[in-house]
Amino acid sequence: MMKVLTGESPYNEFIFDPRSISVIDDLVVVEGWEGPKVYWVHVWTVKNGTISQFREYFNTWLTITELRPLSWLSRHHGSTLWQSQPRDLFKRSLPALMLAM
């Protein structure tokens, strides 16, 4: 995937058609679907306008949760920041994964 993203790959039939793009602090969460058996989520960490880390999840229900120690008065501690929405795969069971921030 890195070669495709950096332009080093001669593979030019790669179609990137995300269903949703969300920004959470320094993360960009991109969700997409490529037919009845392929649901994916990309999580990019962006530093100074450059993708510094890329994570890709296939056919996985992803939840991003805030776990940083915040003020004890904060209502957002431990809250869900983002959750997968694989609407086209509602009849399938997907393994769940939590990404802690």
N, C-alpha and C positions, 0 to 999 in steps of 0.2 A: 504494500500500500504506500510506503514511503516513496518509492520510485514513481508511482503514479502522481502523488501529490507534489513532488519536486520537479516533475517534467522529465526525469531521467528515463522513464519507460517509453518504449515505442508504442505501447498499447494505447490506441486512441479511440477505442469504442467504449470507454468507461463512461457510464451515464450516472450523473449525480443529480438526483431529483428528490430533495428532502421534502418531507411532509411538514415538518416544523423545525424552527431554529429558535433556541432560547439562550439568553445570556444570564449567567449567575456569577457575579463577581468576575474572576478571571477565567471562568469556564464558559465554553460555548457548547451547548448540547444540541445535536442535530439528529433528528429521527426520520426514518424512511421505511419504505416497504417496496419489495420487488416481487410481488406475486404471492400466491397462497402459502409458500413455505419459507420465505425470506423476509424477516423483519429485522431491522438493525438500528443501533444507536451509536453515534460517534460522540465522544467527549474530548474536546480540545482544550488544553490549557494554553492561554494566550499571555505572553509577556512582551511588553513594549511593541505590540502590534504584530508579533510573530508567533505562530503556533510552536510551542516548546515541548508539548507532549500530546500524543494522539492515542486514544483508547477506542477500541471498536468492539461492540457487543452484538452478537447475532442470536436471534430467537431467544432473547432473555428479557424478562421484565425487570427494568432498572428503576431504582428509587434513589434519589440523591437527598441526603439528609444532613442538616446542620448539626455538627457535634462539637464545634469549637466552644471552649469555655467562655461564656459571656457573663455579663452582670447577672446576679441572681434575680434581678427584677425583670430581666428580659423575658418576653413571652415567646420568643422565637427559638429558644434553646431546644434542640431535639426535634425541630419541626421539619416536615418534608418540604424541600425546595423545588423538586421536580419529580414527576413519575411518568413512566412509559404509558403510551396510549395506543397500543396495537389493536385498533378497532377491527381490522380485517382478520385478526386471528382470535376472535373472541371464543371460538369453540375449541381452541387448543390450549393445553396446559403448557405454560412457559416457566422455566426455572427462574427464580427470583434472585436478584443481586442488589445489595445496598452499597452505594458509593458514599462514604462519609467525607464531609468537608470539614 
